Amino acid sequence: MVASHQILEFTEIARLRDCIESISVSVVDDCIAAGSLAGEVAVISKAKTLTLPFEHDFGVGAVAWSPTSNILATGGMDGVIRLWSDSEGDATVASGKGWVAGISWRQDGKEIAAAIGKQVVRVAVGGVADSNESARHDFESTATCLAYTTNGQRLGVGSYGGVSWFETGDKIVRHFPWKGAPLTISMSPNGKWVATGNQDASIHCWKLWSGDDLQMSGYETKIQHLDWDPNSRYLAVGSVADISLWDFSGRGPKGSKPIQLAGHARHAVALKYQPQSQLIMSAGAEGTVCIWRPSPGKQSLVANVNIGEEPTCAVWSRDGRSVIVGTALGGVFEVDAHVV
Protein backbone atom coordinates (compact mmCIF):
# COMPACT_ATOMS: atom_id res chain seq x y z
CA MET A 1 0.00 0.00 0.00
CA VAL A 2 1.39 3.41 -1.02
CA ALA A 3 1.45 6.03 1.74
CA SER A 4 -0.86 9.00 1.08
CA HIS A 5 1.51 11.40 2.82
CA GLN A 6 5.22 12.21 2.83
CA ILE A 7 7.75 10.56 5.15
CA LEU A 8 10.04 13.24 6.55
CA GLU A 9 13.78 13.02 7.14
CA PHE A 10 15.38 13.77 10.50
CA THR A 11 18.85 14.21 12.03
CA GLU A 12 20.14 13.98 15.59
CA ILE A 13 21.85 17.30 16.35
CA ALA A 14 22.70 16.93 20.07
CA ARG A 15 22.61 14.50 22.99
CA LEU A 16 22.21 15.61 26.61
CA ARG A 17 22.56 13.48 29.74
CA ASP A 18 18.87 13.06 30.57
CA CYS A 19 15.30 13.69 29.45
CA ILE A 20 14.77 16.98 27.58
CA GLU A 21 12.18 19.00 29.49
CA SER A 22 12.11 22.19 27.43
CA ILE A 23 13.26 23.54 24.05
CA SER A 24 13.29 27.09 22.68
CA VAL A 25 14.50 28.59 19.38
CA SER A 26 16.01 32.09 19.20
CA VAL A 27 14.30 34.56 16.88
CA VAL A 28 17.63 36.38 16.47
CA ASP A 29 19.98 33.68 15.19
CA ASP A 30 18.07 30.36 15.20
CA CYS A 31 20.12 28.96 18.10
CA ILE A 32 18.35 26.16 19.95
CA ALA A 33 18.28 26.01 23.75
CA ALA A 34 17.55 22.65 25.39
CA GLY A 35 17.27 21.91 29.11
CA SER A 36 17.36 18.45 30.67
CA LEU A 37 16.40 16.74 33.90
CA ALA A 38 20.13 16.41 34.61
CA GLY A 39 20.11 20.18 35.14
CA GLU A 40 22.21 21.07 32.12
CA VAL A 41 21.34 23.67 29.48
CA ALA A 42 22.81 23.39 25.97
CA VAL A 43 22.79 26.04 23.25
CA ILE A 44 22.95 24.41 19.82
CA SER A 45 23.95 26.20 16.63
CA LYS A 46 25.05 24.92 13.23
CA ALA A 47 28.66 25.47 14.28
CA LYS A 48 28.71 23.86 17.73
CA THR A 49 26.88 22.74 20.86
CA LEU A 50 27.71 24.82 23.92
CA THR A 51 26.92 23.50 27.40
CA LEU A 52 26.31 26.51 29.62
CA PRO A 53 28.59 26.96 32.66
CA PHE A 54 25.83 26.39 35.23
CA GLU A 55 23.28 23.71 36.09
CA HIS A 56 19.92 23.74 37.84
CA ASP A 57 19.69 21.41 40.83
CA PHE A 58 17.12 18.63 40.33
CA GLY A 59 16.65 19.49 36.64
CA VAL A 60 15.59 22.20 34.21
CA GLY A 61 11.91 23.15 34.15
CA ALA A 62 11.86 25.74 31.35
CA VAL A 63 14.05 27.55 28.83
CA ALA A 64 12.89 30.57 26.81
CA TRP A 65 14.71 32.95 24.46
CA SER A 66 13.87 36.64 24.49
CA PRO A 67 11.56 37.68 21.61
CA THR A 68 13.85 40.64 20.82
CA SER A 69 17.44 39.70 21.73
CA ASN A 70 19.86 36.84 22.29
CA ILE A 71 19.15 36.62 26.04
CA LEU A 72 18.08 33.20 27.29
CA ALA A 73 16.01 32.68 30.45
CA THR A 74 16.21 29.35 32.27
CA GLY A 75 14.30 28.03 35.26
CA GLY A 76 14.85 24.90 37.31
CA MET A 77 13.32 22.51 39.78
CA ASP A 78 15.50 24.39 42.28
CA GLY A 79 13.25 27.46 41.96
CA VAL A 80 16.03 29.57 40.41
CA ILE A 81 15.68 31.85 37.36
CA ARG A 82 18.85 32.68 35.44
CA LEU A 83 19.60 34.82 32.40
CA TRP A 84 22.41 34.11 29.94
CA SER A 85 23.80 35.56 26.75
CA ASP A 86 26.94 34.74 24.81
CA SER A 87 28.27 38.29 25.24
CA GLU A 88 27.35 38.87 28.92
CA GLY A 89 27.57 35.45 30.55
CA ASP A 90 24.99 34.43 33.17
CA ALA A 91 23.35 35.75 36.32
CA THR A 92 20.71 34.61 38.81
CA VAL A 93 17.84 37.12 38.69
CA ALA A 94 15.18 35.53 40.95
CA SER A 95 14.38 32.52 43.10
CA GLY A 96 11.51 31.08 45.08
CA LYS A 97 10.17 28.08 46.98
CA GLY A 98 9.13 25.33 44.59
CA TRP A 99 9.91 24.41 41.02
CA VAL A 100 9.69 26.63 37.95
CA ALA A 101 6.55 25.56 36.07
CA GLY A 102 6.91 28.08 33.27
CA ILE A 103 8.59 31.23 31.95
CA SER A 104 6.97 33.85 29.74
CA TRP A 105 8.57 36.86 28.06
CA ARG A 106 6.61 40.04 27.48
CA GLN A 107 6.50 40.84 23.76
CA ASP A 108 8.87 43.81 24.04
CA GLY A 109 11.57 41.64 25.66
CA LYS A 110 11.79 43.99 28.66
CA GLU A 111 10.18 41.69 31.24
CA ILE A 112 9.94 38.02 32.10
CA ALA A 113 7.49 36.30 34.41
CA ALA A 114 8.12 32.93 36.03
CA ALA A 115 5.75 30.62 37.91
CA ILE A 116 7.62 29.28 40.97
CA GLY A 117 5.54 27.19 43.35
CA LYS A 118 2.76 29.38 44.77
CA GLN A 119 4.29 32.59 43.44
CA VAL A 120 4.85 34.40 40.17
CA VAL A 121 8.00 36.51 39.99
CA ARG A 122 8.43 39.30 37.44
CA VAL A 123 11.84 40.60 36.41
CA ALA A 124 12.55 43.81 34.47
CA VAL A 125 15.20 42.94 31.88
CA GLY A 126 17.67 45.50 30.57
CA GLY A 127 20.45 42.97 29.99
CA VAL A 128 21.84 39.96 31.83
CA ALA A 129 23.58 42.14 34.43
CA ASP A 130 20.93 44.87 34.35
CA SER A 131 17.84 42.93 35.49
CA ASN A 132 15.88 43.33 38.70
CA GLU A 133 12.81 41.82 40.30
CA SER A 134 9.87 44.19 39.74
CA ALA A 135 6.93 42.33 41.32
CA ARG A 136 6.00 39.13 43.15
CA HIS A 137 2.47 37.73 43.21
CA ASP A 138 1.29 35.21 45.82
CA PHE A 139 -1.35 32.51 45.28
CA GLU A 140 -3.17 30.08 47.56
CA SER A 141 -2.28 27.19 45.27
CA THR A 142 0.46 26.39 42.73
CA ALA A 143 0.79 28.79 39.82
CA THR A 144 0.75 26.35 36.92
CA CYS A 145 0.84 28.47 33.74
CA LEU A 146 1.18 32.06 32.61
CA ALA A 147 1.14 34.26 29.52
CA TYR A 148 1.04 37.92 28.56
CA THR A 149 -1.80 39.39 26.51
CA THR A 150 -0.82 40.09 22.92
CA ASN A 151 -0.37 43.83 23.64
CA GLY A 152 1.72 43.07 26.74
CA GLN A 153 -0.50 45.17 29.03
CA ARG A 154 -1.58 42.30 31.29
CA LEU A 155 -0.17 39.07 32.61
CA GLY A 156 -2.54 36.12 33.02
CA VAL A 157 -1.72 33.41 35.59
CA GLY A 158 -3.53 30.09 35.90
CA SER A 159 -3.93 28.43 39.29
CA TYR A 160 -6.64 26.42 40.98
CA GLY A 161 -9.78 28.55 40.81
CA GLY A 162 -9.26 30.23 37.45
CA VAL A 163 -7.08 32.89 35.79
CA SER A 164 -5.82 36.00 37.62
CA TRP A 165 -4.79 39.15 35.78
CA PHE A 166 -2.07 41.64 36.73
CA GLU A 167 -0.80 44.90 35.27
CA THR A 168 2.25 46.70 36.67
CA GLY A 169 1.48 46.44 40.39
CA ASP A 170 1.33 43.53 42.79
CA LYS A 171 -2.46 43.35 43.06
CA ILE A 172 -4.90 41.38 40.92
CA VAL A 173 -6.80 43.71 38.58
CA ARG A 174 -9.25 41.04 37.41
CA HIS A 175 -10.06 37.39 38.02
CA PHE A 176 -11.77 34.88 35.75
CA PRO A 177 -13.22 32.34 38.21
CA TRP A 178 -13.57 28.65 37.51
CA LYS A 179 -13.48 25.70 39.91
CA GLY A 180 -10.70 23.73 38.31
CA ALA A 181 -6.93 23.47 37.82
CA PRO A 182 -5.47 24.98 34.60
CA LEU A 183 -2.34 23.32 33.22
CA THR A 184 -1.67 25.45 30.14
CA ILE A 185 -2.81 28.86 28.92
CA SER A 186 -3.00 30.34 25.42
CA MET A 187 -3.99 33.81 24.16
CA SER A 188 -5.58 34.23 20.75
CA PRO A 189 -3.44 36.43 18.44
CA ASN A 190 -6.33 38.86 17.91
CA GLY A 191 -6.52 39.50 21.65
CA LYS A 192 -10.14 38.38 22.02
CA TRP A 193 -9.85 35.02 23.80
CA VAL A 194 -7.85 33.23 26.46
CA ALA A 195 -8.05 29.45 26.73
CA THR A 196 -6.83 27.02 29.38
CA GLY A 197 -6.26 23.28 29.18
CA ASN A 198 -7.18 21.66 32.46
CA GLN A 199 -6.51 18.81 34.86
CA ASP A 200 -10.11 17.57 34.56
CA ALA A 201 -9.76 16.87 30.81
CA SER A 202 -11.55 20.04 29.70
CA ILE A 203 -10.86 23.35 27.95
CA HIS A 204 -12.13 26.61 29.42
CA CYS A 205 -12.29 29.81 27.37
CA TRP A 206 -13.05 33.42 28.28
CA LYS A 207 -13.59 36.51 26.20
CA LEU A 208 -10.79 38.74 27.43
CA TRP A 209 -12.69 41.99 27.84
CA SER A 210 -16.17 40.80 28.84
CA GLY A 211 -15.24 37.69 30.85
CA ASP A 212 -17.96 35.62 29.14
CA ASP A 213 -16.90 31.99 29.21
CA LEU A 214 -17.54 28.57 27.74
CA GLN A 215 -16.19 25.07 28.30
CA MET A 216 -15.48 22.03 26.11
CA SER A 217 -15.19 18.77 28.03
CA GLY A 218 -15.20 15.02 27.44
CA TYR A 219 -11.54 14.49 26.60
CA GLU A 220 -9.86 11.26 27.69
CA THR A 221 -7.09 12.87 29.73
CA LYS A 222 -5.81 16.18 31.06
CA ILE A 223 -5.13 18.89 28.47
CA GLN A 224 -1.56 20.21 28.39
CA HIS A 225 -1.20 21.52 24.81
CA LEU A 226 -3.16 24.30 23.10
CA ASP A 227 -2.40 26.65 20.23
CA TRP A 228 -4.31 29.20 18.15
CA ASP A 229 -3.95 29.54 14.40
CA PRO A 230 -2.45 32.88 13.23
CA ASN A 231 -5.91 34.20 12.29
CA SER A 232 -7.45 33.27 15.69
CA ARG A 233 -10.15 31.20 14.02
CA TYR A 234 -9.14 27.76 15.27
CA LEU A 235 -7.98 26.55 18.66
CA ALA A 236 -5.98 23.33 18.37
CA VAL A 237 -6.10 20.92 21.32
CA GLY A 238 -3.83 17.94 21.94
CA SER A 239 -5.13 14.93 23.85
CA VAL A 240 -4.82 11.14 23.56
CA ALA A 241 -4.31 10.04 19.93
CA ASP A 242 -6.36 12.89 18.37
CA ILE A 243 -5.84 16.57 17.71
CA SER A 244 -9.08 18.56 17.75
CA LEU A 245 -9.70 21.98 16.18
CA TRP A 246 -12.46 24.22 17.56
CA ASP A 247 -13.85 26.91 15.24
CA PHE A 248 -14.17 30.31 16.96
CA SER A 249 -15.51 32.16 13.91
CA GLY A 250 -19.06 33.52 13.84
CA ARG A 251 -20.89 32.55 17.02
CA GLY A 252 -17.97 30.48 18.23
CA PRO A 253 -17.65 26.78 19.04
CA LYS A 254 -20.57 26.44 21.46
CA GLY A 255 -22.78 23.55 20.37
CA SER A 256 -20.49 22.56 17.49
CA LYS A 257 -18.18 19.61 16.91
CA PRO A 258 -14.44 20.03 16.35
CA ILE A 259 -12.41 18.88 13.37
CA GLN A 260 -10.56 15.71 14.43
CA LEU A 261 -7.03 14.82 13.30
CA ALA A 262 -6.07 11.22 14.07
CA GLY A 263 -2.42 10.29 13.70
CA HIS A 264 -0.94 9.39 17.08
CA ALA A 265 -1.04 6.14 19.02
CA ARG A 266 -0.32 7.84 22.38
CA HIS A 267 -0.84 11.26 23.96
CA ALA A 268 0.37 14.47 22.33
CA VAL A 269 3.50 16.02 23.87
CA ALA A 270 3.69 19.05 21.54
CA LEU A 271 1.32 21.00 19.31
CA LYS A 272 2.06 24.20 17.38
CA TYR A 273 0.94 26.07 14.27
CA GLN A 274 3.70 26.88 11.80
CA PRO A 275 4.57 30.61 11.91
CA GLN A 276 2.12 32.56 9.72
CA SER A 277 0.62 29.36 8.30
CA GLN A 278 -2.26 26.94 8.68
CA LEU A 279 0.09 23.96 8.95
CA ILE A 280 0.15 22.27 12.37
CA MET A 281 2.97 20.29 13.93
CA SER A 282 2.23 17.66 16.56
CA ALA A 283 4.42 15.13 18.34
CA GLY A 284 3.17 12.01 20.09
CA ALA A 285 4.73 9.95 22.87
CA GLU A 286 4.88 6.95 20.52
CA GLY A 287 7.66 8.72 18.59
CA THR A 288 5.80 10.23 15.65
CA VAL A 289 6.04 13.82 14.46
CA CYS A 290 3.13 14.82 12.22
CA ILE A 291 2.53 17.79 9.92
CA TRP A 292 -1.13 18.60 9.24
CA ARG A 293 -3.00 20.81 6.78
CA PRO A 294 -6.53 20.66 8.22
CA SER A 295 -9.21 20.22 5.60
CA PRO A 296 -12.70 19.04 6.60
CA GLY A 297 -13.65 15.87 4.77
CA LYS A 298 -10.21 15.45 3.19
CA GLN A 299 -6.85 13.94 4.09
CA SER A 300 -5.30 16.35 6.62
CA LEU A 301 -2.04 14.50 7.38
CA VAL A 302 0.51 15.67 4.83
CA ALA A 303 3.73 14.27 6.34
CA ASN A 304 5.11 12.38 9.32
CA VAL A 305 8.06 10.41 10.64
CA ASN A 306 8.85 8.24 13.65
CA ILE A 307 12.16 9.36 15.16
CA GLY A 308 12.70 6.13 17.12
CA GLU A 309 12.63 7.74 20.59
CA GLU A 310 9.86 9.12 22.80
CA PRO A 311 9.44 12.87 22.23
CA THR A 312 8.91 15.08 25.27
CA CYS A 313 8.74 18.51 23.61
CA ALA A 314 8.95 20.05 20.14
CA VAL A 315 8.97 23.51 18.50
CA TRP A 316 9.21 24.98 15.02
CA SER A 317 12.44 26.54 13.81
CA ARG A 318 12.34 30.31 13.33
CA ASP A 319 11.65 30.04 9.59
CA GLY A 320 9.22 27.13 9.93
CA ARG A 321 11.31 24.88 7.70
CA SER A 322 12.04 22.30 10.40
CA VAL A 323 10.80 20.95 13.72
CA ILE A 324 13.14 20.65 16.71
CA VAL A 325 12.30 17.70 18.97
CA GLY A 326 13.58 16.79 22.44
CA THR A 327 13.29 13.21 23.70
CA ALA A 328 13.07 11.23 26.93
CA LEU A 329 16.56 9.81 26.28
CA GLY A 330 18.19 13.24 26.00
CA GLY A 331 18.23 13.45 22.22
CA VAL A 332 17.64 16.65 20.24
CA PHE A 333 16.51 16.01 16.66
CA GLU A 334 15.83 18.23 13.67
CA VAL A 335 12.97 17.09 11.43
CA ASP A 336 13.15 18.53 7.92
CA ALA A 337 9.70 19.96 7.13
CA HIS A 338 10.53 22.42 4.36
CA VAL A 339 9.43 19.97 1.68
CA VAL A 340 5.83 20.09 2.92
PAKEPA-931896 format. One record per residue (C-alpha): x, y, z. Coordinates in nm, 3 decimals, decimal comma, always signed. Each point is the difference from the previous one (the first is absolute). Last residue first. Example, Ala and Ser with C-alpha at 12.3 -4.5 7.8 and 13.67 -1.06 7.14 Angstrom:
2
+1,367 -0,106 +0,714 .
-0,137 -0,344 +0,066 .
END
This chain:
340
+0,583 +2,009 +0,292 .
+0,360 -0,012 -0,124 .
+0,110 +0,245 +0,268 .
-0,083 -0,246 +0,277 .
+0,345 -0,143 +0,079 .
-0,018 -0,144 +0,351 .
+0,286 +0,114 +0,224 .
+0,068 -0,222 +0,299 .
+0,113 +0,064 +0,358 .
+0,059 -0,320 +0,198 .
-0,004 -0,021 +0,378 .
-0,163 -0,343 +0,028 .
-0,349 +0,142 +0,065 .
+0,022 +0,198 -0,323 .
+0,029 +0,358 -0,126 .
-0,128 +0,091 -0,347 .
+0,084 +0,295 -0,226 .
-0,234 +0,030 -0,299 .
+0,124 +0,135 -0,332 .
-0,073 +0,258 -0,270 .
-0,209 +0,225 +0,223 .
+0,243 +0,291 -0,034 .
+0,069 +0,027 +0,374 .
+0,010 -0,377 +0,048 .
-0,323 -0,156 +0,121 .
-0,024 -0,147 +0,348 .
-0,002 -0,346 +0,164 .
-0,021 -0,154 +0,347 .
+0,017 -0,343 +0,166 .
+0,053 -0,221 -0,304 .
+0,042 -0,375 +0,057 .
+0,277 -0,138 -0,221 .
+0,007 -0,161 -0,347 .
-0,054 +0,323 -0,196 .
-0,331 -0,112 -0,151 .
-0,079 +0,217 -0,301 .
-0,295 +0,197 -0,132 .
-0,138 +0,189 -0,298 .
-0,322 +0,140 -0,151 .
-0,255 -0,117 +0,255 .
-0,326 +0,185 -0,076 .
-0,155 -0,241 -0,253 .
-0,336 +0,151 -0,090 .
-0,344 +0,042 +0,158 .
+0,095 +0,317 +0,183 .
+0,349 +0,118 -0,100 .
+0,268 +0,044 +0,262 .
+0,353 +0,015 -0,144 .
+0,187 -0,221 +0,246 .
+0,366 -0,081 +0,068 .
+0,060 -0,297 +0,230 .
+0,291 -0,100 +0,224 .
-0,024 -0,359 +0,119 .
+0,186 -0,151 +0,294 .
-0,278 -0,177 +0,193 .
-0,015 +0,300 +0,235 .
-0,156 +0,206 -0,278 .
+0,125 +0,312 -0,175 .
-0,219 +0,253 -0,178 .
+0,074 +0,263 -0,263 .
-0,282 +0,198 -0,156 .
-0,006 +0,169 -0,342 .
-0,235 +0,298 -0,027 .
+0,288 +0,242 -0,038 .
+0,150 +0,320 +0,142 .
+0,245 -0,195 +0,219 .
-0,087 -0,373 -0,011 .
-0,276 -0,081 +0,247 .
+0,112 -0,187 +0,311 .
-0,074 -0,320 +0,193 .
+0,237 -0,195 +0,223 .
-0,019 -0,303 +0,233 .
-0,313 -0,155 -0,154 .
-0,121 -0,321 +0,163 .
+0,052 -0,342 -0,158 .
-0,072 -0,170 -0,336 .
+0,010 +0,325 -0,194 .
-0,148 +0,090 -0,338 .
-0,365 +0,093 +0,037 .
-0,096 +0,360 -0,077 .
-0,353 +0,089 +0,113 .
-0,185 +0,317 -0,106 .
-0,203 +0,115 +0,298 .
-0,374 -0,042 +0,056 .
-0,231 +0,295 +0,058 .
-0,229 +0,099 +0,288 .
+0,221 +0,289 +0,109 .
+0,292 +0,034 -0,242 .
-0,032 +0,370 -0,081 .
-0,292 +0,207 -0,121 .
+0,183 +0,097 -0,318 .
+0,355 -0,136 +0,007 .
+0,134 -0,185 +0,305 .
+0,032 -0,340 -0,172 .
+0,139 -0,269 +0,232 .
+0,276 -0,224 -0,138 .
+0,062 -0,342 +0,157 .
+0,324 -0,199 -0,004 .
-0,052 -0,368 +0,066 .
+0,205 -0,285 +0,156 .
-0,051 +0,110 +0,363 .
-0,031 +0,379 +0,029 .
+0,130 +0,301 -0,191 .
-0,227 +0,298 -0,062 .
+0,012 +0,241 -0,295 .
-0,200 +0,322 +0,029 .
-0,116 +0,121 -0,339 .
-0,101 +0,344 -0,125 .
+0,270 +0,207 +0,167 .
+0,154 +0,093 -0,340 .
+0,346 -0,132 +0,094 .
-0,150 -0,334 +0,117 .
-0,036 -0,034 +0,375 .
+0,191 -0,255 +0,208 .
-0,076 -0,235 +0,287 .
+0,196 -0,278 +0,171 .
-0,036 -0,131 +0,358 .
-0,357 -0,132 +0,008 .
-0,068 -0,271 +0,259 .
-0,128 -0,331 -0,133 .
-0,277 -0,161 -0,204 .
-0,168 +0,323 -0,109 .
-0,366 +0,053 +0,084 .
+0,001 +0,375 +0,059 .
-0,029 +0,326 -0,192 .
-0,071 +0,304 +0,219 .
-0,135 +0,350 -0,056 .
+0,064 +0,342 +0,147 .
-0,106 +0,363 -0,007 .
+0,272 +0,207 +0,171 .
-0,093 +0,311 -0,201 .
+0,348 +0,119 -0,100 .
+0,190 -0,325 -0,041 .
-0,280 -0,223 -0,123 .
+0,054 -0,309 +0,208 .
+0,076 -0,361 -0,091 .
+0,016 -0,320 +0,205 .
+0,127 -0,326 -0,147 .
-0,069 -0,331 +0,175 .
+0,179 -0,317 +0,111 .
-0,035 +0,070 +0,375 .
+0,360 +0,124 +0,030 .
-0,067 +0,285 -0,240 .
+0,092 +0,162 -0,328 .
-0,057 +0,374 +0,020 .
-0,122 +0,243 -0,265 .
+0,020 +0,378 -0,027 .
-0,200 +0,179 -0,266 .
-0,029 +0,336 -0,178 .
+0,362 +0,112 -0,037 .
+0,019 -0,064 -0,374 .
+0,289 -0,243 +0,053 .
-0,214 -0,220 +0,231 .
+0,159 -0,042 +0,341 .
+0,099 -0,347 +0,126 .
+0,019 -0,148 +0,350 .
+0,114 -0,341 +0,122 .
-0,067 -0,213 +0,308 .
-0,313 +0,166 +0,138 .
-0,146 -0,151 +0,322 .
-0,377 +0,026 +0,049 .
-0,278 +0,197 +0,160 .
-0,009 +0,295 -0,240 .
+0,035 +0,369 +0,070 .
+0,145 +0,254 -0,246 .
+0,171 +0,251 +0,227 .
+0,081 +0,365 -0,061 .
+0,245 +0,267 +0,117 .
+0,190 -0,233 +0,234 .
+0,244 +0,197 +0,214 .
+0,379 +0,018 -0,027 .
+0,015 +0,291 -0,240 .
+0,077 +0,026 -0,372 .
-0,305 -0,180 -0,140 .
-0,127 -0,326 +0,146 .
-0,272 -0,249 -0,095 .
-0,103 -0,315 +0,184 .
-0,126 -0,311 -0,183 .
-0,218 -0,266 +0,166 .
-0,052 -0,168 +0,336 .
+0,314 -0,213 +0,017 .
+0,271 +0,201 -0,169 .
+0,040 +0,166 -0,339 .
+0,181 +0,332 -0,031 .
-0,082 +0,271 -0,257 .
+0,237 +0,295 -0,041 .
-0,141 +0,323 -0,132 .
+0,108 +0,287 -0,226 .
+0,222 -0,210 -0,229 .
-0,209 +0,076 -0,310 .
-0,045 -0,374 -0,072 .
-0,098 -0,070 +0,359 .
+0,284 -0,147 +0,205 .
+0,010 -0,366 +0,096 .
+0,004 -0,220 +0,309 .
-0,034 -0,359 +0,113 .
-0,009 -0,212 +0,318 .
+0,004 +0,244 +0,290 .
-0,033 -0,240 +0,291 .
-0,274 +0,080 +0,254 .
-0,089 +0,289 +0,229 .
+0,182 +0,243 -0,228 .
+0,264 +0,270 +0,054 .
+0,118 +0,252 -0,261 .
+0,353 +0,140 -0,006 .
+0,093 +0,320 -0,183 .
+0,294 +0,186 -0,158 .
+0,294 -0,237 +0,056 .
+0,307 +0,151 -0,160 .
+0,196 -0,040 -0,321 .
+0,309 +0,194 -0,114 .
+0,265 -0,273 +0,008 .
-0,174 -0,218 -0,260 .
-0,139 +0,301 -0,184 .
-0,278 +0,253 +0,058 .
-0,247 -0,256 +0,131 .
-0,265 +0,087 +0,259 .
-0,071 -0,321 +0,194 .
-0,341 -0,130 +0,103 .
-0,043 -0,279 +0,255 .
-0,315 -0,211 +0,018 .
-0,056 -0,181 +0,327 .
-0,153 -0,321 +0,133 .
+0,278 -0,219 -0,142 .
+0,208 +0,209 -0,238 .
-0,187 +0,134 -0,306 .
+0,237 +0,231 -0,188 .
-0,063 +0,337 -0,162 .
+0,245 +0,172 -0,231 .
+0,024 +0,367 -0,086 .
+0,161 +0,230 -0,258 .
-0,022 -0,235 -0,300 .
-0,270 +0,217 -0,162 .
-0,237 -0,297 -0,028 .
+0,011 -0,080 +0,372 .
+0,196 -0,318 +0,058 .
-0,160 -0,301 +0,168 .
+0,162 -0,262 +0,221 .
-0,168 -0,315 +0,132 .
-0,036 -0,252 +0,280 .
+0,314 +0,107 +0,188 .
+0,022 -0,222 +0,307 .
-0,078 +0,092 +0,357 .
+0,104 +0,275 +0,239 .
+0,134 +0,300 -0,190 .
+0,287 +0,144 -0,198 .
+0,080 +0,301 -0,215 .
+0,266 +0,159 -0,226 .
+0,287 -0,251 +0,012 .
+0,264 +0,114 -0,249 .
+0,164 -0,132 -0,315 .
+0,258 +0,102 -0,262 .
-0,022 +0,342 -0,163 .
+0,092 -0,058 -0,368 .
-0,133 -0,355 -0,043 .
-0,314 +0,082 +0,194 .
-0,139 -0,145 +0,319 .
-0,281 +0,071 +0,246 .
-0,075 -0,214 +0,304 .
-0,317 -0,083 +0,192 .
+0,035 -0,228 +0,305 .
-0,278 -0,211 +0,155 .
+0,225 -0,307 +0,032 .
-0,218 -0,188 -0,250 .
+0,153 +0,239 -0,247 .
-0,055 +0,313 -0,205 .
+0,191 +0,132 -0,299 .
-0,020 +0,333 -0,182 .
+0,207 +0,052 -0,316 .
+0,107 +0,342 -0,125 .
+0,071 +0,022 -0,375 .
-0,242 +0,286 -0,056 .
-0,359 +0,094 -0,091 .
-0,229 -0,296 +0,079 .
+0,231 -0,104 +0,288 .
+0,084 -0,369 -0,003 .
-0,182 -0,238 +0,235 .
+0,116 -0,302 +0,202 .
-0,219 -0,181 +0,252 .
+0,005 -0,259 +0,280 .
+0,368 -0,095 +0,006 .
+0,106 -0,271 +0,243 .
+0,047 -0,086 +0,369 .
+0,257 +0,278 +0,050 .
+0,023 +0,233 -0,299 .
+0,336 -0,003 -0,175 .
+0,255 +0,268 -0,086 .
+0,276 +0,057 -0,257 .
-0,228 -0,045 -0,304 .
+0,061 -0,301 -0,222 .
+0,079 +0,132 -0,348 .
-0,083 -0,208 -0,306 .
+0,183 +0,112 -0,313 .
-0,005 +0,161 -0,345 .
-0,361 -0,055 -0,105 .
-0,110 +0,128 +0,340 .
-0,100 -0,179 +0,319 .
-0,016 +0,163 +0,343 .
+0,002 -0,265 +0,272 .
-0,147 +0,028 +0,351 .
+0,087 -0,260 +0,264 .
-0,210 -0,089 +0,302 .
+0,002 -0,377 -0,053 .
-0,373 +0,033 -0,071 .
+0,096 +0,171 -0,323 .
-0,009 +0,346 -0,156 .
+0,028 +0,074 -0,372 .
+0,073 +0,336 -0,164 .
+0,007 +0,015 -0,380 .
+0,177 +0,280 -0,185 .
-0,205 +0,140 -0,290 .
+0,191 +0,332 -0,001 .
-0,235 +0,270 +0,128 .
-0,333 -0,182 +0,041 .
+0,171 -0,247 +0,232 .
-0,151 -0,350 +0,018 .
-0,121 -0,150 +0,330 .
-0,003 -0,355 +0,137 .
-0,115 -0,135 +0,338 .
+0,007 -0,319 +0,206 .
+0,259 -0,202 -0,191 .
+0,053 -0,329 +0,187 .
+0,357 -0,063 +0,112 .
+0,369 +0,042 -0,083 .
-0,035 +0,213 -0,313 .
+0,040 -0,111 -0,362 .
+0,009 +0,243 -0,292 .
-0,085 +0,037 -0,372 .
-0,171 -0,332 -0,076 .
-0,129 +0,023 -0,356 .
-0,347 -0,044 -0,153 .
-0,160 -0,075 -0,336 .
-0,374 +0,022 -0,059 .
-0,229 -0,268 -0,140 .
-0,253 +0,165 -0,232 .
-0,371 -0,081 -0,001 .
-0,237 -0,240 -0,174 .
+0,231 -0,297 +0,066 .
-0,006 -0,262 -0,276 .
-0,139 -0,341 +0,102 .
END
